[in-house]
Amino acid sequence: MKYKWMEHLAQAWDAFIEEAFSFVPEETKKHVKNARKEMLLALKSIIEKRIEELEKPKKEIKKVKVEKAEA
């Protein structure tokens, strides 16, 4: 890693998660891991959709003059 503190922070985070989940059954850990993956896939699909929308040609907008109707 470019910054040493980032490496230490990542290691601290991993240690925290490992300790926090030390009492959790393996099956639960598997579900949490799968849920994290699904969340990332959901975010990925949102980002991909937004990129598609940005790449579409813009619609031409025409100004239309509206005259006031006399009563």
C-alpha positions as CSV (number, residue, x, y, z in Angstrom):
1,M,0.0,0.0,0.0
2,K,1.1,3.5,-0.6
3,Y,0.4,4.7,2.9
4,K,1.5,2.7,5.9
5,W,-1.4,4.0,8.0
6,M,-3.9,2.6,5.6
7,E,-2.3,-0.8,5.9
8,H,-2.4,-0.6,9.7
9,L,-6.0,0.6,9.6
10,A,-7.0,-2.3,7.3
11,Q,-5.3,-4.8,9.7
12,A,-7.0,-3.2,12.7
13,W,-10.3,-3.4,11.0
14,D,-9.8,-7.1,10.1
15,A,-8.8,-7.9,13.6
16,F,-11.9,-6.1,15.0
17,I,-14.2,-7.9,12.6
18,E,-12.6,-11.3,13.5
19,E,-13.0,-10.6,17.2
20,A,-16.5,-9.3,16.8
21,F,-17.6,-12.4,14.9
22,S,-15.6,-14.9,17.0
23,F,-18.8,-16.0,18.8
24,V,-20.9,-16.1,15.6
25,P,-21.6,-19.5,14.1
26,E,-19.9,-20.4,10.8
27,E,-23.2,-20.6,8.9
28,T,-24.1,-17.0,10.0
29,K,-20.6,-15.8,8.9
30,K,-21.3,-17.4,5.5
31,H,-24.7,-15.6,5.2
32,V,-23.1,-12.3,6.2
33,K,-20.4,-12.7,3.6
34,N,-23.0,-13.5,0.9
35,A,-25.1,-10.6,1.9
36,R,-22.1,-8.3,1.6
37,K,-21.4,-9.7,-1.9
38,E,-25.0,-9.1,-2.9
39,M,-24.9,-5.5,-1.6
40,L,-21.8,-4.9,-3.7
41,L,-23.5,-6.4,-6.7
42,A,-26.5,-4.2,-6.2
43,L,-24.3,-1.1,-6.0
44,K,-22.5,-2.3,-9.1
45,S,-25.7,-2.6,-11.1
46,I,-26.8,0.9,-10.0
47,I,-23.4,2.3,-11.1
48,E,-23.6,0.4,-14.5
49,K,-27.1,1.7,-15.1
50,R,-26.1,5.3,-14.4
51,I,-23.1,4.9,-16.7
52,E,-25.4,3.7,-19.5
53,E,-27.6,6.7,-19.0
54,L,-24.7,9.1,-19.2
55,E,-23.5,7.5,-22.4
56,K,-26.9,7.8,-24.2
57,P,-27.1,10.7,-26.6
58,K,-28.9,13.7,-25.1
59,K,-32.4,14.5,-26.4
60,E,-32.7,17.7,-28.2
61,I,-34.8,20.2,-26.4
62,K,-36.7,22.8,-28.4
63,K,-38.0,26.0,-26.9
64,V,-41.6,26.7,-27.7
65,K,-43.0,30.2,-27.4
66,V,-46.4,30.2,-25.6
67,E,-48.7,33.1,-26.3
68,K,-51.0,34.3,-23.6
69,A,-54.7,33.7,-24.5
70,E,-56.9,36.8,-24.2
71,A,-60.0,36.4,-22.1
